[in-house]
């Protein structure tokens, strides 16, 4: 699954269709695809709280950022814990605050 591609389709729907009436359906499909990809990641976080266990990796920062852009509804407590753990990292926290304003 390609999570970032779904982010692009949702954020830049006009690049994926020439039909102005199709912009919202493209965004909705992208959000659904993001949810599917996030579910795969959710299942992979074991034992957690990060992708590789107890230590944070650059992959965790990337996944946390992408997850934060998700606007759908999903039951993904492992990803919520990963995101929250990443954004509390001393090196990440000021950057996260600047770009996500506390989200």
ROKEMI-240618 format. One record per residue: x negated, y negated, z of N, C-alpha, C, CB in turn; residue in one letter. Coordinates in Angstrom, 1 decimal, m for minus. Each point is the difference from the previous one (the first is absolute). Glycine has a CB too. Example, Ala and Ser with C-alpha at 12.3 -4.5 7.8 and 13.67 -1.06 7.14 Angstrom:
% residues 2
<pt n_px="m13.2" n_py="5.7" n_pz="7.8" ca_px="0.9" ca_py="m1.2" ca_pz="0.0" c_px="m0.9" c_py="m1.2" c_pz="0.0" cb_px="1.9" cb_py="1.2" cb_pz="1.2" code="A"/>
<pt n_px="m1.5" n_py="m2.3" n_pz="m1.9" ca_px="m0.9" ca_py="m1.1" ca_pz="0.0" c_px="0.8" c_py="m1.1" c_pz="0.8" cb_px="m1.2" cb_py="0.6" cb_pz="m2.2" code="S"/>
This chain:
% residues 103
<pt n_px="m0.8" n_py="1.2" n_pz="0.0" ca_px="0.8" ca_py="m1.2" ca_pz="0.0" c_px="m0.9" c_py="m1.2" c_pz="0.0" cb_px="1.8" cb_py="1.2" cb_pz="1.2" code="X"/>
<pt n_px="m1.3" n_py="m2.2" n_pz="m1.9" ca_px="m0.8" ca_py="m1.3" ca_pz="m0.1" c_px="0.8" c_py="m1.1" c_pz="0.7" cb_px="m1.1" cb_py="0.8" cb_pz="m2.2" code="X"/>
<pt n_px="0.8" n_py="m1.0" n_pz="3.4" ca_px="0.8" ca_py="m1.0" ca_pz="0.8" c_px="m0.2" c_py="m1.4" c_pz="m0.6" cb_px="m0.3" cb_py="1.4" cb_pz="2.0" code="X"/>
<pt n_px="m0.9" n_py="m1.8" n_pz="m2.3" ca_px="m0.3" ca_py="m1.3" ca_pz="m0.5" c_px="0.7" c_py="m0.4" c_pz="m1.3" cb_px="m2.2" cb_py="0.2" cb_pz="1.1" code="X"/>
<pt n_px="2.4" n_py="0.8" n_pz="m2.0" ca_px="0.7" ca_py="m0.2" ca_pz="m1.2" c_px="1.4" c_py="m0.4" c_pz="0.3" cb_px="m1.5" cb_py="1.6" cb_pz="m1.2" code="X"/>
<pt n_px="2.1" n_py="m1.0" n_pz="2.2" ca_px="1.4" ca_py="m0.3" ca_pz="0.4" c_px="0.1" c_py="m1.4" c_pz="0.6" cb_px="0.4" cb_py="2.4" cb_pz="0.4" code="X"/>
<pt n_px="m1.5" n_py="m2.8" n_pz="0.3" ca_px="0.0" ca_py="m1.4" ca_pz="0.5" c_px="0.0" c_py="m1.0" c_pz="m1.1" cb_px="m1.3" cb_py="0.8" cb_pz="2.0" code="X"/>
<pt n_px="0.5" n_py="m0.5" n_pz="m3.0" ca_px="m0.1" ca_py="m0.9" ca_pz="m1.2" c_px="1.3" c_py="m0.1" c_pz="m0.7" cb_px="m2.4" cb_py="0.6" cb_pz="m0.2" code="X"/>
<pt n_px="3.1" n_py="0.6" n_pz="0.0" ca_px="1.3" ca_py="m0.1" ca_pz="m0.7" c_px="1.0" c_py="m0.8" c_pz="0.8" cb_px="m0.5" cb_py="2.3" cb_pz="m1.0" code="X"/>
<pt n_px="0.5" n_py="m2.2" n_pz="2.3" ca_px="1.0" ca_py="m0.7" ca_pz="0.8" c_px="m0.4" c_py="m1.5" c_pz="0.0" cb_px="0.4" cb_py="2.0" cb_pz="1.4" code="X"/>
<pt n_px="m1.6" n_py="m2.3" n_pz="m1.3" ca_px="m0.4" ca_py="m1.4" ca_pz="0.1" c_px="0.0" c_py="m0.8" c_pz="m1.3" cb_px="m1.4" cb_py="0.7" cb_pz="1.9" code="X"/>
<pt n_px="1.1" n_py="0.1" n_pz="m3.0" ca_px="m0.1" ca_py="m0.6" ca_pz="m1.3" c_px="0.9" c_py="0.7" c_pz="m1.0" cb_px="m2.3" cb_py="m0.7" cb_pz="0.4" code="X"/>
<pt n_px="3.6" n_py="0.9" n_pz="m0.1" ca_px="0.9" ca_py="0.7" ca_pz="m0.8" c_px="0.1" c_py="m0.4" c_pz="m1.4" cb_px="1.3" cb_py="0.4" cb_pz="2.1" code="X"/>
<pt n_px="m1.5" n_py="m1.7" n_pz="m2.3" ca_px="0.1" ca_py="m0.5" ca_pz="m1.4" c_px="m1.1" c_py="0.5" c_pz="m0.9" cb_px="1.0" cb_py="m2.1" cb_pz="0.9" code="X"/>
<pt n_px="m2.0" n_py="2.7" n_pz="m0.4" ca_px="m1.1" ca_py="0.6" ca_pz="m0.8" c_px="0.5" c_py="1.4" c_pz="m0.5" cb_px="m1.7" cb_py="m1.3" cb_pz="1.3" code="X"/>
<pt n_px="2.7" n_py="1.8" n_pz="m0.7" ca_px="0.4" ca_py="1.4" ca_pz="m0.3" c_px="1.3" c_py="0.1" c_pz="m0.8" cb_px="m1.1" cb_py="0.7" cb_pz="2.1" code="X"/>
<pt n_px="1.7" n_py="m1.8" n_pz="m2.5" ca_px="1.2" ca_py="0.0" ca_pz="m0.8" c_px="0.1" c_py="m1.4" c_pz="m0.7" cb_px="1.1" cb_py="1.7" cb_pz="1.6" code="X"/>
<pt n_px="m0.5" n_py="m1.6" n_pz="m2.8" ca_px="0.3" ca_py="m1.3" ca_pz="m0.7" c_px="1.4" c_py="m0.4" c_pz="0.2" cb_px="m1.7" cb_py="0.6" cb_pz="m1.7" code="X"/>
<pt n_px="2.5" n_py="0.2" n_pz="2.5" ca_px="1.4" ca_py="m0.2" ca_pz="0.2" c_px="0.2" c_py="m0.7" c_pz="1.4" cb_px="0.6" cb_py="2.0" cb_pz="m1.4" code="X"/>
<pt n_px="m0.2" n_py="m3.3" n_pz="1.4" ca_px="0.1" ca_py="m0.7" ca_pz="1.2" c_px="1.1" c_py="0.6" c_pz="0.9" cb_px="m0.7" cb_py="m2.1" cb_pz="m1.2" code="X"/>
<pt n_px="1.6" n_py="2.8" n_pz="0.6" ca_px="1.0" ca_py="0.7" ca_pz="0.8" c_px="m0.5" c_py="1.2" c_pz="0.8" cb_px="1.7" cb_py="m0.7" cb_pz="m1.7" code="X"/>
<pt n_px="m2.9" n_py="1.2" n_pz="1.3" ca_px="m0.6" ca_py="1.2" ca_pz="0.5" c_px="m1.0" c_py="m0.3" c_pz="1.2" cb_px="0.3" cb_py="1.1" cb_pz="m2.2" code="X"/>
<pt n_px="m0.5" n_py="m2.4" n_pz="2.5" ca_px="m1.0" ca_py="m0.3" ca_pz="1.0" c_px="0.3" c_py="0.6" c_pz="1.4" cb_px="m0.5" cb_py="m2.1" cb_pz="m1.3" code="X"/>
<pt n_px="1.7" n_py="2.0" n_pz="1.7" ca_px="0.4" ca_py="0.5" ca_pz="1.3" c_px="0.0" c_py="1.6" c_pz="0.0" cb_px="1.4" cb_py="m2.0" cb_pz="0.4" code="X"/>
<pt n_px="m0.9" n_py="2.6" n_pz="m1.4" ca_px="m0.2" ca_py="1.5" ca_pz="m0.1" c_px="m1.5" c_py="0.5" c_pz="0.0" cb_px="2.2" cb_py="0.1" cb_pz="m1.2" code="X"/>
<pt n_px="m3.0" n_py="m0.9" n_pz="0.5" ca_px="m1.5" ca_py="0.4" ca_pz="0.1" c_px="m0.5" c_py="m0.2" c_pz="1.4" cb_px="m0.3" cb_py="m0.7" cb_pz="m2.4" code="X"/>
<pt n_px="0.6" n_py="m0.3" n_pz="3.0" ca_px="m0.4" ca_py="m0.3" ca_pz="1.4" c_px="0.6" c_py="1.1" c_pz="1.0" cb_px="m0.2" cb_py="m2.4" cb_pz="m0.4" code="X"/>
<pt n_px="1.4" n_py="2.8" n_pz="0.2" ca_px="0.6" ca_py="1.0" ca_pz="0.8" c_px="m0.7" c_py="1.4" c_pz="m0.2" cb_px="2.2" cb_py="m1.3" cb_pz="m0.1" code="X"/>
<pt n_px="m2.5" n_py="1.6" n_pz="m1.2" ca_px="m0.6" ca_py="1.3" ca_pz="m0.2" c_px="m1.4" c_py="0.0" c_pz="0.6" cb_px="1.3" cb_py="0.2" cb_pz="m2.2" code="X"/>
<pt n_px="m2.0" n_py="m1.4" n_pz="2.1" ca_px="m1.4" ca_py="m0.1" ca_pz="0.5" c_px="0.1" c_py="0.2" c_pz="1.6" cb_px="m0.7" cb_py="m1.5" cb_pz="m1.9" code="X"/>
<pt n_px="1.6" n_py="0.9" n_pz="2.5" ca_px="0.2" ca_py="0.1" ca_pz="1.5" c_px="0.2" c_py="1.5" c_pz="0.3" cb_px="0.9" cb_py="m2.4" cb_pz="0.2" code="X"/>
<pt n_px="0.0" n_py="3.0" n_pz="m0.9" ca_px="0.2" ca_py="1.5" ca_pz="0.2" c_px="m1.2" c_py="0.8" c_pz="m0.2" cb_px="2.3" cb_py="m0.3" cb_pz="m0.7" code="X"/>
<pt n_px="m3.1" n_py="0.0" n_pz="m0.3" ca_px="m1.3" ca_py="0.7" ca_pz="m0.2" c_px="m1.0" c_py="m0.2" c_pz="1.1" cb_px="0.4" cb_py="m0.2" cb_pz="m2.5" code="X"/>
<pt n_px="m0.4" n_py="m1.1" n_pz="3.0" ca_px="m0.9" ca_py="m0.3" ca_pz="1.1" c_px="0.4" c_py="0.9" c_pz="1.2" cb_px="m0.3" cb_py="m2.4" cb_pz="m0.8" code="X"/>
<pt n_px="1.6" n_py="2.5" n_pz="1.1" ca_px="0.5" ca_py="0.8" ca_pz="1.1" c_px="m0.4" c_py="1.5" c_pz="m0.2" cb_px="1.9" cb_py="m1.6" cb_pz="0.3" code="X"/>
<pt n_px="m1.9" n_py="2.1" n_pz="m1.5" ca_px="m0.4" ca_py="1.4" ca_pz="m0.2" c_px="m1.5" c_py="0.1" c_pz="0.3" cb_px="1.8" cb_py="0.3" cb_pz="m1.8" code="X"/>
<pt n_px="m2.6" n_py="m1.2" n_pz="1.3" ca_px="m1.4" ca_py="0.0" ca_pz="0.2" c_px="m0.4" c_py="m0.1" c_pz="1.5" cb_px="m0.4" cb_py="m1.0" cb_pz="m2.3" code="X"/>
<pt n_px="1.1" n_py="0.1" n_pz="3.0" ca_px="m0.2" ca_py="m0.2" ca_pz="1.4" c_px="0.4" c_py="1.3" c_pz="0.8" cb_px="0.5" cb_py="m2.5" cb_pz="m0.2" code="X"/>
<pt n_px="0.5" n_py="3.2" n_pz="m0.2" ca_px="0.4" ca_py="1.3" ca_pz="0.6" c_px="m1.1" c_py="1.0" c_pz="m0.1" cb_px="2.4" cb_py="m0.5" cb_pz="m0.5" code="X"/>
<pt n_px="m3.1" n_py="0.5" n_pz="m0.6" ca_px="m1.2" ca_py="0.9" ca_pz="m0.2" c_px="m1.1" c_py="m0.3" c_pz="1.0" cb_px="0.6" cb_py="0.3" cb_pz="m2.5" code="X"/>
<pt n_px="m0.9" n_py="m1.6" n_pz="2.6" ca_px="m1.0" ca_py="m0.5" ca_pz="0.9" c_px="0.4" c_py="0.3" c_pz="1.5" cb_px="m0.6" cb_py="m1.8" cb_pz="m1.6" code="X"/>
<pt n_px="1.9" n_py="1.6" n_pz="1.9" ca_px="0.5" ca_py="0.3" ca_pz="1.3" c_px="m0.3" c_py="1.4" c_pz="0.4" cb_px="1.8" cb_py="m1.7" cb_pz="m0.3" code="X"/>
<pt n_px="m1.5" n_py="2.6" n_pz="m0.6" ca_px="m0.3" ca_py="1.5" ca_pz="0.2" c_px="m1.4" c_py="0.3" c_pz="0.2" cb_px="2.1" cb_py="0.5" cb_pz="m1.3" code="X"/>
<pt n_px="m3.0" n_py="m1.3" n_pz="0.7" ca_px="m1.4" ca_py="0.3" ca_pz="0.0" c_px="m0.7" c_py="m0.5" c_pz="1.2" cb_px="0.0" cb_py="m0.2" cb_pz="m2.4" code="X"/>
<pt n_px="0.6" n_py="m0.7" n_pz="3.2" ca_px="m0.6" ca_py="m0.5" ca_pz="1.2" c_px="0.2" c_py="1.0" c_pz="1.1" cb_px="0.4" cb_py="m2.4" cb_pz="m0.7" code="X"/>
<pt n_px="m1.4" n_py="3.2" n_pz="0.9" ca_px="0.0" ca_py="1.0" ca_pz="1.0" c_px="m1.4" c_py="0.4" c_pz="0.4" cb_px="2.2" cb_py="0.9" cb_pz="m0.9" code="X"/>
<pt n_px="m2.6" n_py="m1.1" n_pz="2.1" ca_px="0.8" ca_py="m0.4" ca_pz="1.2" c_px="0.2" c_py="m1.4" c_pz="0.2" cb_px="m0.9" cb_py="2.0" cb_pz="1.0" code="X"/>
<pt n_px="0.2" n_py="m2.9" n_pz="m1.8" ca_px="0.2" ca_py="m1.4" ca_pz="0.1" c_px="m0.9" c_py="m0.6" c_pz="1.1" cb_px="2.4" cb_py="0.2" cb_pz="m0.8" code="X"/>
<pt n_px="m2.3" n_py="m1.4" n_pz="1.2" ca_px="1.0" ca_py="m1.0" ca_pz="m0.6" c_px="m0.4" c_py="m0.5" c_pz="m1.3" cb_px="0.6" cb_py="m0.6" cb_pz="2.3" code="X"/>
<pt n_px="m1.8" n_py="1.0" n_pz="m2.8" ca_px="m0.5" ca_py="m0.5" ca_pz="m1.3" c_px="m0.1" c_py="1.1" c_pz="m1.0" cb_px="m1.2" cb_py="m1.9" cb_pz="1.1" code="X"/>
<pt n_px="0.9" n_py="1.6" n_pz="m2.3" ca_px="0.0" ca_py="1.1" ca_pz="m1.1" c_px="m1.0" c_py="1.1" c_pz="0.3" cb_px="0.7" cb_py="m1.7" cb_pz="m1.6" code="X"/>
<pt n_px="m1.8" n_py="1.3" n_pz="2.2" ca_px="m1.1" ca_py="1.0" ca_pz="0.3" c_px="0.0" c_py="0.3" c_pz="1.5" cb_px="m1.3" cb_py="m0.8" cb_pz="m2.0" code="X"/>
<pt n_px="2.3" n_py="0.5" n_pz="2.7" ca_px="0.0" ca_py="0.4" ca_pz="1.5" c_px="m0.1" c_py="m1.3" c_pz="0.8" cb_px="m1.0" cb_py="2.2" cb_pz="m0.5" code="X"/>
<pt n_px="0.1" n_py="m2.2" n_pz="1.5" ca_px="m0.1" ca_py="m1.0" ca_pz="1.0" c_px="m0.7" c_py="m1.3" c_pz="m0.5" cb_px="0.0" cb_py="1.8" cb_pz="1.7" code="X"/>
<pt n_px="m0.8" n_py="m1.7" n_pz="m2.8" ca_px="m0.8" ca_py="m1.1" ca_pz="m0.4" c_px="0.6" c_py="m0.7" c_pz="m1.2" cb_px="m2.0" cb_py="1.1" cb_pz="0.9" code="X"/>
<pt n_px="1.9" n_py="m2.4" n_pz="m0.9" ca_px="0.6" ca_py="m0.8" ca_pz="m1.1" c_px="m1.0" c_py="0.1" c_pz="m1.2" cb_px="1.2" cb_py="m1.5" cb_pz="1.6" code="X"/>
<pt n_px="m0.7" n_py="1.6" n_pz="m2.8" ca_px="m0.8" ca_py="m0.1" ca_pz="m1.2" c_px="0.6" c_py="m1.1" c_pz="m0.9" cb_px="m0.6" cb_py="2.5" cb_pz="0.1" code="X"/>
<pt n_px="m0.2" n_py="m2.8" n_pz="m1.1" ca_px="0.5" ca_py="m1.1" ca_pz="m1.0" c_px="1.3" c_py="0.5" c_pz="m0.7" cb_px="m2.4" cb_py="m0.7" cb_pz="m0.3" code="X"/>
<pt n_px="2.6" n_py="2.0" n_pz="0.2" ca_px="1.2" ca_py="0.5" ca_pz="m0.6" c_px="1.2" c_py="m0.4" c_pz="0.9" cb_px="m1.3" cb_py="1.9" cb_pz="m1.1" code="X"/>
<pt n_px="1.1" n_py="m1.9" n_pz="2.4" ca_px="1.1" ca_py="m0.3" ca_pz="0.9" c_px="0.4" c_py="m1.5" c_pz="m0.2" cb_px="m0.8" cb_py="1.7" cb_pz="1.7" code="X"/>
<pt n_px="m0.2" n_py="m2.6" n_pz="m1.9" ca_px="0.3" ca_py="m1.4" ca_pz="m0.2" c_px="0.8" c_py="m0.2" c_pz="m1.3" cb_px="m2.2" cb_py="m0.6" cb_pz="1.3" code="X"/>
<pt n_px="1.8" n_py="1.3" n_pz="m2.3" ca_px="0.7" ca_py="0.0" ca_pz="m1.3" c_px="1.4" c_py="0.5" c_pz="0.1" cb_px="m2.2" cb_py="0.3" cb_pz="m1.1" code="X"/>
<pt n_px="2.4" n_py="0.8" n_pz="1.8" ca_px="1.3" ca_py="0.6" ca_pz="0.1" c_px="0.9" c_py="m1.0" c_pz="0.9" cb_px="m0.9" cb_py="2.4" cb_pz="m0.2" code="X"/>
<pt n_px="0.3" n_py="m2.9" n_pz="1.3" ca_px="0.8" ca_py="m0.9" ca_pz="0.8" c_px="0.4" c_py="m1.3" c_pz="m0.8" cb_px="m1.3" cb_py="0.8" cb_pz="2.0" code="X"/>
<pt n_px="0.5" n_py="m1.3" n_pz="m2.8" ca_px="0.4" ca_py="m1.2" ca_pz="m0.8" c_px="1.1" c_py="0.4" c_pz="m1.0" cb_px="m2.4" cb_py="m0.9" cb_pz="0.2" code="X"/>
<pt n_px="2.3" n_py="2.0" n_pz="m0.9" ca_px="1.0" ca_py="0.4" ca_pz="m0.9" c_px="1.3" c_py="0.3" c_pz="0.7" cb_px="m1.7" cb_py="1.0" cb_pz="m1.5" code="X"/>
<pt n_px="1.6" n_py="m0.3" n_pz="2.7" ca_px="1.2" ca_py="0.3" ca_pz="0.8" c_px="0.7" c_py="m1.3" c_pz="0.4" cb_px="m1.0" cb_py="2.1" cb_pz="0.8" code="X"/>
<pt n_px="0.2" n_py="m3.1" n_pz="m0.5" ca_px="0.6" ca_py="m1.3" ca_pz="0.5" c_px="0.7" c_py="m0.7" c_pz="m1.1" cb_px="m1.8" cb_py="m0.2" cb_pz="1.6" code="X"/>
<pt n_px="1.5" n_py="0.5" n_pz="m2.9" ca_px="0.7" ca_py="m0.6" ca_pz="m1.1" c_px="1.3" c_py="0.7" c_pz="m0.3" cb_px="m2.2" cb_py="m0.7" cb_pz="m0.9" code="X"/>
<pt n_px="2.4" n_py="1.9" n_pz="1.4" ca_px="1.2" ca_py="0.8" ca_pz="m0.2" c_px="1.2" c_py="m0.8" c_pz="0.6" cb_px="m1.3" cb_py="2.2" cb_pz="0.0" code="X"/>
<pt n_px="2.4" n_py="m2.2" n_pz="m0.8" ca_px="1.2" ca_py="m0.7" ca_pz="0.5" c_px="1.2" c_py="0.9" c_pz="0.1" cb_px="m0.9" cb_py="m2.1" cb_pz="m1.1" code="X"/>
<pt n_px="0.6" n_py="3.4" n_pz="0.9" ca_px="1.1" ca_py="1.0" ca_pz="0.1" c_px="0.2" c_py="0.5" c_pz="1.5" cb_px="m0.5" cb_py="0.7" cb_pz="m2.4" code="X"/>
<pt n_px="1.3" n_py="0.2" n_pz="2.5" ca_px="0.3" ca_py="0.6" ca_pz="1.3" c_px="m0.6" c_py="1.5" c_pz="0.0" cb_px="2.1" cb_py="m1.4" cb_pz="0.4" code="X"/>
<pt n_px="m2.9" n_py="1.7" n_pz="0.6" ca_px="m0.6" ca_py="1.3" ca_pz="0.1" c_px="m0.3" c_py="0.4" c_pz="1.4" cb_px="m1.0" cb_py="m0.3" cb_pz="m2.3" code="X"/>
<pt n_px="1.2" n_py="1.5" n_pz="2.6" ca_px="m0.3" ca_py="0.6" ca_pz="1.3" c_px="m1.4" c_py="0.5" c_pz="0.0" cb_px="2.4" cb_py="0.6" cb_pz="0.5" code="X"/>
<pt n_px="m3.4" n_py="m1.5" n_pz="m0.2" ca_px="m1.4" ca_py="0.3" ca_pz="m0.1" c_px="m0.8" c_py="m0.4" c_pz="1.2" cb_px="0.2" cb_py="m0.2" cb_pz="m2.5" code="X"/>
<pt n_px="0.1" n_py="0.8" n_pz="3.7" ca_px="m0.7" ca_py="m0.5" ca_pz="1.2" c_px="m1.5" c_py="0.1" c_pz="0.0" cb_px="2.1" cb_py="0.7" cb_pz="1.2" code="X"/>
<pt n_px="m2.6" n_py="0.3" n_pz="m1.9" ca_px="m1.5" ca_py="0.1" ca_pz="m0.1" c_px="m0.6" c_py="m1.2" c_pz="m0.8" cb_px="0.2" cb_py="2.6" cb_pz="0.1" code="X"/>
<pt n_px="0.5" n_py="m3.0" n_pz="m1.1" ca_px="m0.5" ca_py="m1.2" ca_pz="m0.8" c_px="0.1" c_py="m1.2" c_pz="0.8" cb_px="0.6" cb_py="1.1" cb_pz="m2.1" code="X"/>
<pt n_px="0.5" n_py="m1.2" n_pz="2.9" ca_px="0.2" ca_py="m1.2" ca_pz="0.9" c_px="m1.2" c_py="m0.1" c_pz="1.0" cb_px="2.5" cb_py="0.1" cb_pz="m0.3" code="X"/>
<pt n_px="m2.8" n_py="1.1" n_pz="0.9" ca_px="m1.1" ca_py="0.0" ca_pz="0.9" c_px="m1.4" c_py="m0.3" c_pz="m0.7" cb_px="1.3" cb_py="1.7" cb_pz="1.4" code="X"/>
<pt n_px="m1.4" n_py="m1.1" n_pz="m2.6" ca_px="m1.3" ca_py="m0.3" ca_pz="m0.7" c_px="m0.1" c_py="m1.5" c_pz="m0.3" cb_px="0.1" cb_py="2.3" cb_pz="m1.0" code="X"/>
<pt n_px="1.0" n_py="m2.9" n_pz="0.5" ca_px="0.0" ca_py="m1.5" ca_pz="m0.3" c_px="m0.3" c_py="m0.8" c_pz="1.2" cb_px="1.6" cb_py="0.4" cb_pz="m1.8" code="X"/>
<pt n_px="m0.9" n_py="m0.1" n_pz="2.9" ca_px="m0.2" ca_py="m0.7" ca_pz="1.2" c_px="m1.4" c_py="0.2" c_pz="0.6" cb_px="2.4" cb_py="0.2" cb_pz="0.5" code="X"/>
<pt n_px="m3.0" n_py="1.0" n_pz="m0.6" ca_px="m1.3" ca_py="0.2" ca_pz="0.4" c_px="m1.0" c_py="m0.8" c_pz="m0.8" cb_px="0.7" cb_py="2.3" cb_pz="0.8" code="X"/>
<pt n_px="m0.5" n_py="m2.3" n_pz="m2.1" ca_px="m0.9" ca_py="m0.7" ca_pz="m0.9" c_px="0.0" c_py="m1.5" c_pz="0.3" cb_px="0.3" cb_py="1.7" cb_pz="m1.8" code="X"/>
<pt n_px="0.9" n_py="m2.3" n_pz="1.9" ca_px="0.1" ca_py="m1.4" ca_pz="0.2" c_px="m0.5" c_py="m0.5" c_pz="1.3" cb_px="2.0" cb_py="0.0" cb_pz="m1.5" code="X"/>
<pt n_px="m2.2" n_py="0.9" n_pz="2.5" ca_px="m0.5" ca_py="m0.4" ca_pz="1.3" c_px="m1.6" c_py="0.2" c_pz="0.0" cb_px="2.1" cb_py="0.7" cb_pz="1.1" code="X"/>
<pt n_px="m2.7" n_py="m0.2" n_pz="m2.2" ca_px="m1.4" ca_py="0.1" ca_pz="0.0" c_px="m0.6" c_py="m1.4" c_pz="0.1" cb_px="0.1" cb_py="2.2" cb_pz="m1.4" code="X"/>
<pt n_px="m1.1" n_py="m2.4" n_pz="2.2" ca_px="m0.6" ca_py="m1.3" ca_pz="0.1" c_px="m0.5" c_py="m0.7" c_pz="m1.3" cb_px="m0.7" cb_py="0.7" cb_pz="2.3" code="X"/>
<pt n_px="0.2" n_py="0.1" n_pz="m3.2" ca_px="m0.5" ca_py="m0.5" ca_pz="m1.3" c_px="1.2" c_py="m0.3" c_pz="m0.9" cb_px="m2.2" cb_py="1.2" cb_pz="0.3" code="X"/>
<pt n_px="3.3" n_py="m0.5" n_pz="m0.1" ca_px="1.1" ca_py="m0.2" ca_pz="m1.0" c_px="1.0" c_py="m1.0" c_pz="0.5" cb_px="m0.3" cb_py="2.4" cb_pz="m0.6" code="X"/>
<pt n_px="0.5" n_py="m2.5" n_pz="1.9" ca_px="1.1" ca_py="m0.8" ca_pz="0.6" c_px="0.0" c_py="m1.4" c_pz="m0.5" cb_px="m0.1" cb_py="1.4" cb_pz="2.0" code="X"/>
<pt n_px="m1.0" n_py="m2.2" n_pz="m2.0" ca_px="0.1" ca_py="m1.4" ca_pz="m0.5" c_px="0.4" c_py="m0.1" c_pz="m1.5" cb_px="m1.7" cb_py="m0.6" cb_pz="1.7" code="X"/>
<pt n_px="1.2" n_py="1.6" n_pz="m2.5" ca_px="0.4" ca_py="0.0" ca_pz="m1.4" c_px="1.4" c_py="0.3" c_pz="m0.2" cb_px="m2.3" cb_py="0.7" cb_pz="m0.5" code="X"/>
<pt n_px="2.8" n_py="0.3" n_pz="1.3" ca_px="1.4" ca_py="0.5" ca_pz="m0.1" c_px="0.9" c_py="m1.2" c_pz="0.4" cb_px="m0.7" cb_py="2.4" cb_pz="0.6" code="X"/>
<pt n_px="0.4" n_py="m3.1" n_pz="0.5" ca_px="0.8" ca_py="m1.1" ca_pz="0.4" c_px="0.1" c_py="m1.1" c_pz="m1.1" cb_px="m0.7" cb_py="0.4" cb_pz="2.4" code="X"/>
<pt n_px="m0.5" n_py="m0.7" n_pz="m3.0" ca_px="0.0" ca_py="m1.0" ca_pz="m1.1" c_px="0.8" c_py="0.4" c_pz="m1.2" cb_px="m2.3" cb_py="m0.6" cb_pz="0.8" code="X"/>
<pt n_px="2.3" n_py="1.8" n_pz="m1.2" ca_px="0.7" ca_py="0.5" ca_pz="m1.2" c_px="1.4" c_py="0.4" c_pz="0.2" cb_px="m2.2" cb_py="0.6" cb_pz="m0.9" code="X"/>
<pt n_px="2.5" n_py="0.0" n_pz="2.1" ca_px="1.3" ca_py="0.6" ca_pz="0.3" c_px="0.8" c_py="m0.8" c_pz="1.0" cb_px="m0.9" cb_py="2.2" cb_pz="m0.7" code="X"/>
<pt n_px="0.3" n_py="m3.2" n_pz="1.3" ca_px="0.7" ca_py="m0.8" ca_pz="1.0" c_px="0.7" c_py="0.9" c_pz="1.1" cb_px="0.3" cb_py="m1.8" cb_pz="m1.7" code="X"/>
<pt n_px="m1.1" n_py="2.7" n_pz="2.2" ca_px="0.5" ca_py="0.8" ca_pz="1.1" c_px="0.9" c_py="1.2" c_pz="m0.3" cb_px="m0.1" cb_py="m2.0" cb_pz="1.2" code="X"/>
<pt n_px="0.3" n_py="2.2" n_pz="m2.5" ca_px="0.9" ca_py="1.2" ca_pz="m0.4" c_px="m0.7" c_py="1.3" c_pz="0.3" cb_px="1.0" cb_py="m1.4" cb_pz="m1.8" code="X"/>
